[in-house]
């Protein structure tokens, strides 16, 4: 299983978000520059993360993880 390496919004610590080709990510802009990431597997929301990266930055990393 691949992992997207992101940054936790509150702690500035690295955060490894589980990711496979069957995983969908729902990205939502939040106040103060945060992005809410919901990991959806088989149509069911599994985990929610609040990260510092923008949706565009996450989509670029998502593309990298697929290869």
Secondary structure, DSSP 8 states (H G I E B T S, - for coil): -EEEEEEBTTT--EEEEEE-TTEEEEEEE-GGG-EEEEEEETTEEEEEEEESS-HHHHHHHHHHHT-
